[in-house]
Amino acid sequence: MPKFDCTVCDLSFEVPRAALDKYPGWTPKYCREHSPNRKKQTAKSATSRTRPGSATREENLTLEEVLARYTEGPETGVFTDGGSIPNPGPGGWGMVWVEDGEIRDQAQGHDPDTTNNRMELTALIAAFESLPEDAEIVVYTDSKLCLDTITKWAPGWERKGWKRKGSPLKNLDLVKELLALYRKHPGCKLEWIAAHNGYRWNEYADSLASAWRRAEL
């Protein structure tokens, strides 16, 4: 079968000749993992499995409202979030370091012209910067793209001189910075956590990231 390179992860994938013949002129750009249709189906499935009473979308709650409403989820970790409205457009990021339910550190920021991915990466950079290099803790992100970028793809891009086939690398300045910080914290794990799933500290990070849209923190 004909092979193509995914424009997201650079991995080669095959497409049956019958599918190519069905759509003349079509050049596949995404592997199965990064297909836009797969992402829509996954999001729909995740929403259907969300337990009653949990958040299914961004609510723009204040920090006080988040703490009053949500109690579930991990009680130790560094939780990060970022986004822009619209995308691209003005946005913000937030991170909170928690141990046994007690806040050790938190931070947030705002950019008048940015993207979702830049804010997610910025939040992760702030998270690792807040931690000592000998820390042993989980850093959480609800961006699978950021997770895969740092743990799977960036080392390969680095070996190739920060180049990949197809489209140019985006947000390379932030990716390089975050990769270096990730390597300086060998005891820290970077893990994915579901967005707007009612987990207290992930919702708290989301509230920090959206604080620029409110008059009250």
Backbone bond lengths (Angstrom), bond angles and torsions (degrees), N, CA, C in turn:
res aa  C-N    CA-C-N  psi(-1)  N-CA   C-N-CA  omega(-1)  CA-C   N-CA-C  phi
1 M - - - 1.464 - - 1.523 109.66 -
2 P 1.329 117.47 149.18 1.472 120.51 177.57 1.528 111.60 -61.26
3 K 1.346 116.07 144.03 1.456 121.65 -179.36 1.523 110.94 -110.57
4 F 1.334 115.34 148.26 1.457 122.64 178.42 1.526 108.33 -137.94
5 D 1.340 116.33 161.28 1.461 121.61 177.78 1.518 109.48 -106.53
6 C 1.336 116.58 128.44 1.461 121.61 177.92 1.526 109.80 -65.38
7 T 1.319 117.08 131.56 1.470 120.76 -179.10 1.522 112.48 -76.04
8 V 1.345 117.73 -8.56 1.458 121.49 178.21 1.524 111.01 -94.13
9 C 1.344 116.92 -51.63 1.466 120.20 -173.01 1.517 114.24 -112.69
10 D 1.341 118.73 -4.75 1.466 123.19 178.68 1.520 114.27 73.42
11 L 1.318 118.72 -1.55 1.458 119.83 179.49 1.523 110.27 -73.95
12 S 1.349 115.89 144.89 1.464 120.69 178.18 1.530 109.43 -80.57
13 F 1.313 115.32 144.38 1.462 120.70 176.63 1.517 108.96 -142.40
14 E 1.316 115.17 158.30 1.462 121.18 -177.16 1.515 110.92 -108.31
15 V 1.326 115.66 146.87 1.459 122.39 177.05 1.527 108.00 -129.22
16 P 1.327 117.72 128.50 1.471 119.79 -179.77 1.528 111.70 -57.45
17 R 1.319 115.58 142.10 1.461 120.51 179.79 1.523 110.88 -58.76
18 A 1.332 117.47 -34.38 1.466 120.72 -179.24 1.521 111.24 -60.96
19 A 1.349 116.33 -38.21 1.467 120.32 179.29 1.524 110.99 -67.63
20 L 1.327 117.61 -38.75 1.456 121.17 178.67 1.523 110.96 -67.49
21 D 1.332 116.47 -39.79 1.465 120.47 179.40 1.525 111.67 -66.89
22 K 1.355 115.55 -28.15 1.466 119.84 -178.80 1.516 111.46 -70.84
23 Y 1.363 116.75 -28.43 1.464 121.43 -178.24 1.532 109.34 -126.13
24 P 1.320 117.61 79.71 1.464 121.34 -178.36 1.533 112.14 -56.00
25 G 1.311 116.21 134.93 1.456 120.58 179.09 1.506 114.77 87.84
26 W 1.337 117.61 -5.59 1.461 121.99 -178.99 1.521 110.90 -79.78
27 T 1.323 117.30 129.62 1.461 122.51 175.04 1.521 108.19 -116.10
28 P 1.324 118.92 106.58 1.465 121.17 -179.49 1.523 111.62 -58.83
29 K 1.338 116.22 135.64 1.467 121.70 -177.60 1.523 113.81 -115.03
30 Y 1.349 117.50 -15.76 1.457 119.55 -172.53 1.528 111.22 -128.79
31 C 1.331 116.15 140.33 1.452 120.99 171.78 1.529 108.75 -72.67
32 R 1.324 116.57 173.95 1.460 120.10 -177.45 1.528 112.05 -59.34
33 E 1.358 116.02 -38.80 1.467 120.66 -177.15 1.521 111.77 -63.22
34 H 1.344 117.84 -33.65 1.462 120.86 -174.03 1.522 113.34 -111.32
35 S 1.307 116.57 16.96 1.456 120.84 175.75 1.523 110.45 -65.17
36 P 1.339 118.82 130.23 1.471 120.50 177.81 1.518 112.35 -55.65
37 N 1.346 118.22 -35.94 1.461 120.81 179.47 1.521 111.20 -65.92
38 R 1.335 116.54 -37.48 1.462 120.32 178.81 1.520 110.34 -65.22
39 K 1.350 116.24 -39.89 1.458 119.93 -179.69 1.523 110.90 -63.36
40 K 1.336 117.12 -40.11 1.460 120.31 179.31 1.520 110.72 -64.65
41 Q 1.361 116.31 -41.68 1.452 120.12 -179.73 1.521 111.08 -66.49
42 T 1.349 116.60 -40.08 1.458 121.00 179.47 1.515 111.00 -63.93
43 A 1.345 116.48 -43.59 1.467 120.59 -179.97 1.525 110.62 -63.25
44 K 1.328 116.84 -41.00 1.467 120.67 179.45 1.521 110.62 -64.54
45 S 1.345 116.17 -41.48 1.451 120.74 179.92 1.516 111.10 -65.96
46 A 1.326 116.40 -41.93 1.469 120.47 -179.48 1.513 110.70 -63.81
47 T 1.326 116.80 -39.71 1.459 120.86 179.52 1.517 111.12 -63.94
48 S 1.338 116.06 -38.62 1.456 119.96 -178.76 1.516 111.69 -68.57
49 R 1.362 117.23 -22.98 1.454 120.78 -178.96 1.521 112.79 -93.97
50 T 1.318 117.16 -4.83 1.465 119.63 -177.41 1.524 109.97 -64.68
51 R 1.322 115.90 132.51 1.454 119.28 -175.96 1.530 110.79 -71.44
52 P 1.322 117.74 153.62 1.463 121.01 179.97 1.524 111.00 -57.05
53 G 1.329 115.71 140.03 1.449 120.48 176.43 1.501 114.95 88.63
54 S 1.346 117.81 -5.54 1.457 119.28 179.88 1.520 109.38 -91.94
55 A 1.340 115.60 162.21 1.457 120.03 -178.87 1.517 109.76 -78.22
56 T 1.321 118.69 133.59 1.453 121.95 177.73 1.516 111.87 -112.41
57 R 1.319 118.26 -1.65 1.453 122.38 178.25 1.522 108.33 -156.42
58 E 1.306 115.83 167.20 1.454 119.81 179.53 1.521 110.23 -68.36
59 E 1.342 116.46 128.86 1.458 121.24 -174.98 1.523 112.86 -106.94
60 N 1.319 117.98 -13.31 1.466 123.23 -178.97 1.524 111.22 57.46
61 L 1.342 115.98 46.76 1.459 121.52 177.50 1.522 110.41 -80.26
62 T 1.330 116.69 153.95 1.455 120.41 171.41 1.529 108.36 -72.58
63 L 1.335 116.81 166.06 1.458 120.48 178.68 1.529 111.00 -60.52
64 E 1.323 116.78 -41.74 1.460 121.06 179.30 1.525 111.25 -61.64
65 E 1.330 116.68 -41.07 1.460 120.64 179.43 1.516 111.38 -66.65
66 V 1.327 117.58 -37.92 1.461 121.23 177.83 1.522 110.52 -61.50
67 L 1.320 117.08 -48.51 1.460 121.22 -178.20 1.528 111.91 -64.01
68 A 1.319 116.34 -31.93 1.458 120.04 179.55 1.524 111.94 -76.06
69 R 1.317 116.49 -30.80 1.463 119.98 -173.01 1.520 113.64 -91.74
70 Y 1.336 118.49 -35.16 1.465 121.07 -170.92 1.522 111.91 -115.30
71 T 1.336 115.89 139.88 1.466 121.42 -178.47 1.526 112.70 -132.61
72 E 1.308 118.94 -12.38 1.461 122.07 -172.44 1.527 112.14 -90.26
73 G 1.342 114.52 173.21 1.452 121.16 175.75 1.513 113.19 97.53
74 P 1.343 117.31 175.64 1.470 121.92 -179.27 1.520 111.51 -58.98
75 E 1.337 115.84 142.31 1.460 121.63 -179.28 1.532 111.92 -102.26
76 T 1.323 117.13 -4.28 1.455 121.81 177.26 1.522 109.04 -134.17
77 G 1.313 116.47 133.89 1.460 121.51 179.42 1.515 110.59 151.34
78 V 1.321 115.35 174.69 1.459 121.47 173.09 1.528 106.08 -113.31
79 F 1.307 116.41 118.89 1.459 122.81 -173.25 1.530 109.23 -106.90
80 T 1.308 116.42 134.78 1.461 120.89 -175.23 1.522 110.92 -130.87
81 D 1.318 114.71 153.65 1.463 119.47 175.55 1.527 108.89 -159.82
82 G 1.314 115.90 156.89 1.459 121.40 177.65 1.511 110.20 -164.44
83 G 1.317 115.79 156.88 1.455 119.24 178.86 1.515 111.23 -177.89
84 S 1.323 114.82 169.29 1.459 120.62 176.92 1.518 109.24 -136.08
85 I 1.312 116.08 149.22 1.468 122.57 179.98 1.523 109.10 -137.24
86 P 1.371 117.40 109.75 1.470 127.51 -5.13 1.517 110.22 -74.79
87 N 1.327 116.70 -176.13 1.457 121.78 -179.77 1.536 109.73 -117.51
88 P 1.341 118.81 109.84 1.470 128.00 1.42 1.529 111.20 -77.23
89 G 1.346 114.00 163.88 1.457 120.75 -178.67 1.517 108.99 162.50
90 P 1.324 118.03 -164.31 1.466 120.30 176.91 1.532 110.32 -66.87
91 G 1.330 115.87 145.49 1.457 118.59 -178.15 1.510 112.30 -156.76
92 G 1.325 114.85 -178.99 1.455 120.58 -179.44 1.510 111.00 -152.00
93 W 1.331 115.61 169.57 1.458 122.25 178.31 1.515 109.25 -140.87
94 G 1.316 115.80 158.59 1.455 120.22 178.15 1.512 111.51 -153.35
95 M 1.317 116.02 152.26 1.461 121.03 174.85 1.524 108.84 -148.03
96 V 1.344 115.70 146.04 1.457 120.90 177.07 1.528 108.76 -139.70
97 W 1.330 116.05 129.60 1.460 123.96 178.28 1.517 107.45 -100.83
98 V 1.334 115.92 120.04 1.460 121.97 -174.69 1.528 110.10 -127.51
99 E 1.302 117.13 138.83 1.468 122.18 173.45 1.524 108.70 -132.65
100 D 1.337 115.08 120.53 1.469 122.22 -177.92 1.531 111.61 52.09
101 G 1.315 115.69 40.29 1.454 120.86 176.31 1.507 115.69 81.09
102 E 1.336 116.97 1.30 1.460 121.00 179.61 1.528 109.94 -107.65
103 I 1.324 116.66 131.65 1.464 121.36 -178.55 1.529 110.10 -74.33
104 R 1.330 115.18 124.81 1.465 121.32 175.69 1.529 111.41 -94.21
105 D 1.330 115.76 -35.14 1.467 120.18 -178.68 1.522 108.32 -163.61
106 Q 1.312 116.47 153.90 1.449 121.45 174.56 1.520 108.83 -154.11
107 A 1.317 115.88 156.67 1.463 121.16 -179.96 1.523 108.71 -159.47
108 Q 1.331 114.76 157.40 1.446 119.66 175.86 1.519 108.81 -152.64
109 G 1.333 115.97 164.01 1.453 120.20 178.91 1.512 110.89 -156.09
110 H 1.329 115.17 171.23 1.464 121.89 -176.06 1.515 109.31 -139.86
111 D 1.330 116.32 143.07 1.457 122.61 176.17 1.528 107.14 -132.51
112 P 1.327 118.74 126.72 1.457 120.70 -176.73 1.527 114.42 -72.57
113 D 1.338 117.12 -14.38 1.470 120.39 -178.63 1.520 108.64 -148.02
114 T 1.324 117.00 98.35 1.456 120.46 -172.64 1.527 110.70 -152.30
115 T 1.340 116.48 -164.48 1.462 122.18 177.33 1.520 109.25 -137.29
116 N 1.335 116.11 166.10 1.456 120.52 176.52 1.521 111.32 -55.73
117 N 1.340 115.83 -48.77 1.458 119.29 -174.68 1.521 112.21 -65.25
118 R 1.324 117.90 -38.76 1.466 119.50 179.09 1.533 110.63 -64.34
119 M 1.300 117.61 -37.58 1.450 120.10 179.35 1.536 111.43 -71.34
120 E 1.324 117.57 -37.80 1.466 120.48 176.06 1.527 110.51 -62.60
121 L 1.327 116.84 -44.47 1.462 121.32 179.10 1.527 111.25 -65.15
122 T 1.326 116.65 -40.96 1.460 120.88 179.37 1.518 111.63 -62.67
123 A 1.328 116.54 -39.89 1.464 120.72 177.91 1.526 110.91 -62.60
124 L 1.326 116.90 -41.02 1.465 120.59 179.07 1.523 111.19 -67.28
125 I 1.317 117.24 -38.74 1.462 120.80 176.90 1.526 109.92 -60.58
126 A 1.328 116.97 -45.95 1.465 121.16 178.59 1.528 111.09 -61.49
127 A 1.336 116.24 -37.10 1.463 120.30 -179.96 1.524 111.02 -63.15
128 F 1.309 117.30 -49.93 1.464 120.12 -178.83 1.526 111.42 -68.36
129 E 1.324 116.80 -33.58 1.463 119.24 177.41 1.523 111.86 -65.10
130 S 1.315 117.52 -28.17 1.459 121.34 -178.54 1.528 112.20 -77.05
131 L 1.334 117.32 -18.20 1.463 121.35 -173.56 1.524 112.03 -96.18
132 P 1.327 118.12 142.90 1.464 119.67 170.64 1.527 109.44 -66.46
133 E 1.318 116.52 154.72 1.461 119.89 -174.90 1.522 112.78 -66.95
134 D 1.341 117.84 -20.17 1.467 119.88 178.70 1.530 112.14 -95.99
135 A 1.320 117.61 13.34 1.468 120.99 -179.59 1.523 110.86 -65.40
136 E 1.323 115.01 147.52 1.468 121.56 175.01 1.528 107.40 -127.48
137 I 1.304 116.22 95.79 1.459 121.49 -173.62 1.522 108.68 -158.61
138 V 1.311 117.04 159.86 1.468 121.70 177.99 1.521 109.27 -92.09
139 V 1.318 115.84 130.93 1.459 122.21 172.92 1.525 106.93 -102.25
140 Y 1.323 116.59 123.23 1.460 121.31 -174.40 1.529 111.21 -103.53
141 T 1.322 115.21 140.03 1.463 122.50 171.26 1.513 108.58 -134.89
142 D 1.329 117.07 144.21 1.466 119.14 174.80 1.532 111.16 -96.12
143 S 1.337 116.34 12.24 1.456 121.49 177.75 1.526 109.61 -104.91
144 K 1.327 117.08 105.87 1.464 120.01 176.75 1.526 110.98 -64.93
145 L 1.335 116.45 -29.94 1.457 119.76 178.00 1.526 110.53 -62.44
146 C 1.332 117.36 -45.73 1.466 120.60 178.87 1.527 110.80 -65.45
147 L 1.318 116.57 -41.86 1.461 120.54 179.09 1.523 110.68 -59.13
148 D 1.327 116.68 -51.37 1.463 120.36 -178.71 1.526 111.74 -66.39
149 T 1.331 116.49 -35.16 1.461 119.91 179.44 1.517 110.93 -58.23
150 I 1.336 117.16 -47.65 1.460 121.00 -175.05 1.532 112.06 -80.49
151 T 1.315 118.38 -40.53 1.467 120.61 -173.48 1.526 113.52 -88.88
152 K 1.344 118.42 -18.32 1.463 120.06 -176.04 1.526 113.64 -121.15
153 W 1.324 117.04 -52.31 1.462 119.41 -166.05 1.517 115.28 -93.72
154 A 1.329 117.67 -39.76 1.467 120.39 -173.42 1.529 113.51 -57.13
155 P 1.337 119.74 -41.52 1.468 118.11 177.84 1.532 112.49 -58.79
156 G 1.329 117.17 -37.23 1.465 120.42 177.37 1.517 111.91 -68.54
157 W 1.322 116.63 -40.45 1.469 119.56 177.09 1.522 110.11 -62.43
158 E 1.337 115.67 -39.33 1.465 120.26 179.91 1.525 110.38 -61.19
159 R 1.335 116.41 -44.35 1.468 120.18 -179.62 1.521 111.76 -63.33
160 K 1.327 116.32 -26.70 1.469 120.74 -179.37 1.526 112.16 -94.99
161 G 1.331 116.43 16.22 1.458 119.33 179.98 1.510 113.11 76.63
162 W 1.339 116.00 30.81 1.462 123.31 -179.15 1.526 111.10 57.43
163 K 1.321 113.38 49.68 1.460 120.81 176.37 1.521 108.54 -135.53
164 R 1.315 115.64 156.31 1.454 120.76 172.94 1.508 109.08 -147.34
165 K 1.311 115.58 163.48 1.456 120.16 178.35 1.527 109.16 -71.15
166 G 1.319 115.89 151.44 1.456 119.49 177.55 1.505 112.36 83.50
167 S 1.322 116.34 -133.66 1.459 121.70 -174.57 1.526 111.24 -70.96
168 P 1.340 117.88 151.46 1.467 121.13 179.49 1.528 111.14 -68.18
169 L 1.317 115.91 156.18 1.460 121.31 179.11 1.521 110.39 -69.87
170 K 1.316 116.06 135.82 1.458 121.19 178.96 1.524 110.14 -99.80
171 N 1.314 116.00 151.95 1.470 122.76 175.08 1.524 111.99 55.96
172 L 1.319 116.19 36.21 1.459 120.83 -174.29 1.523 111.93 -61.82
173 D 1.333 117.47 -34.08 1.468 119.75 179.10 1.522 111.45 -60.34
174 L 1.325 116.37 -43.55 1.462 120.52 -179.19 1.522 111.78 -74.93
175 V 1.318 117.23 -37.05 1.463 120.93 178.86 1.529 110.40 -61.43
176 K 1.329 117.39 -45.54 1.464 120.87 179.06 1.526 111.15 -61.64
177 E 1.320 116.22 -43.96 1.462 120.56 -178.91 1.521 111.34 -64.23
178 L 1.320 116.21 -44.22 1.457 120.04 -178.85 1.528 111.20 -68.03
179 L 1.310 118.38 -40.65 1.465 121.38 179.27 1.534 110.41 -60.07
180 A 1.329 117.02 -42.72 1.459 120.64 179.33 1.528 110.85 -63.17
181 L 1.326 117.77 -42.53 1.461 121.51 178.78 1.524 111.37 -66.80
182 Y 1.305 117.09 -39.71 1.469 122.35 178.36 1.525 109.90 -59.79
183 R 1.309 116.84 -42.26 1.461 120.99 -179.73 1.527 112.24 -70.02
184 K 1.326 117.01 -27.56 1.466 120.51 179.10 1.523 112.43 -77.24
185 H 1.324 116.96 -7.16 1.468 122.18 -179.10 1.533 109.47 -122.71
186 P 1.324 117.92 66.85 1.473 120.57 -175.03 1.526 113.87 -63.03
187 G 1.331 117.70 -21.43 1.453 120.03 179.64 1.512 114.11 -85.06
188 C 1.328 117.01 -3.77 1.465 121.44 -179.02 1.522 110.57 -98.58
189 K 1.302 115.65 138.55 1.456 121.71 175.75 1.525 109.29 -104.16
190 L 1.308 115.85 139.94 1.461 121.42 175.04 1.520 107.63 -104.03
191 E 1.329 116.75 119.36 1.462 121.20 -175.49 1.523 111.27 -132.12
192 W 1.333 114.45 155.53 1.464 121.52 177.37 1.518 109.97 -88.16
193 I 1.330 115.67 144.29 1.463 122.15 174.52 1.524 107.51 -135.85
194 A 1.310 117.03 141.97 1.463 120.82 -176.94 1.520 111.33 -65.02
195 A 1.324 115.88 137.51 1.464 121.25 178.80 1.530 110.85 -79.30
196 H 1.323 116.68 144.48 1.466 123.20 173.77 1.523 111.92 50.71
197 N 1.337 114.68 44.65 1.453 120.18 -179.90 1.522 112.16 -107.90
198 G 1.333 116.01 13.72 1.447 119.73 176.62 1.511 114.75 83.81
199 Y 1.337 118.53 8.83 1.462 120.81 176.34 1.528 108.88 -78.62
200 R 1.322 115.58 124.32 1.459 121.78 -169.78 1.527 113.19 -51.17
201 W 1.322 117.55 -54.14 1.455 118.84 -171.24 1.516 113.22 -79.47
202 N 1.323 116.70 -21.92 1.460 118.66 172.33 1.529 109.85 -72.96
203 E 1.324 116.55 -38.47 1.459 120.30 174.98 1.530 110.80 -65.56
204 Y 1.327 116.00 -33.94 1.466 121.24 178.23 1.532 109.63 -64.66
205 A 1.339 116.69 -44.69 1.466 120.05 177.50 1.515 111.14 -62.35
206 D 1.327 116.31 -38.30 1.461 120.72 177.11 1.531 110.44 -62.90
207 S 1.330 116.23 -39.84 1.458 120.58 178.51 1.522 110.94 -63.73
208 L 1.328 117.33 -40.22 1.464 120.64 176.36 1.529 110.40 -62.87
209 A 1.332 116.08 -41.35 1.464 120.29 -177.80 1.524 112.59 -66.78
210 S 1.323 116.30 -29.21 1.463 120.36 -178.36 1.525 113.07 -99.69
211 A 1.334 116.93 6.70 1.473 120.95 -175.83 1.520 112.55 -60.61
212 W 1.318 116.93 -28.70 1.474 120.24 -179.74 1.525 112.00 -62.97
213 R 1.316 117.30 -18.14 1.461 121.62 -179.18 1.521 112.55 -89.78
214 R 1.348 117.34 -3.06 1.462 120.98 -175.17 1.523 110.41 -120.53
215 A 1.317 115.30 160.73 1.467 119.94 174.10 1.516 111.07 -84.93
216 E 1.355 116.36 -20.62 1.470 121.17 -176.50 1.510 108.70 -121.10
217 L 1.347 117.15 134.97 1.461 121.08 178.89 1.515 110.63 -68.05
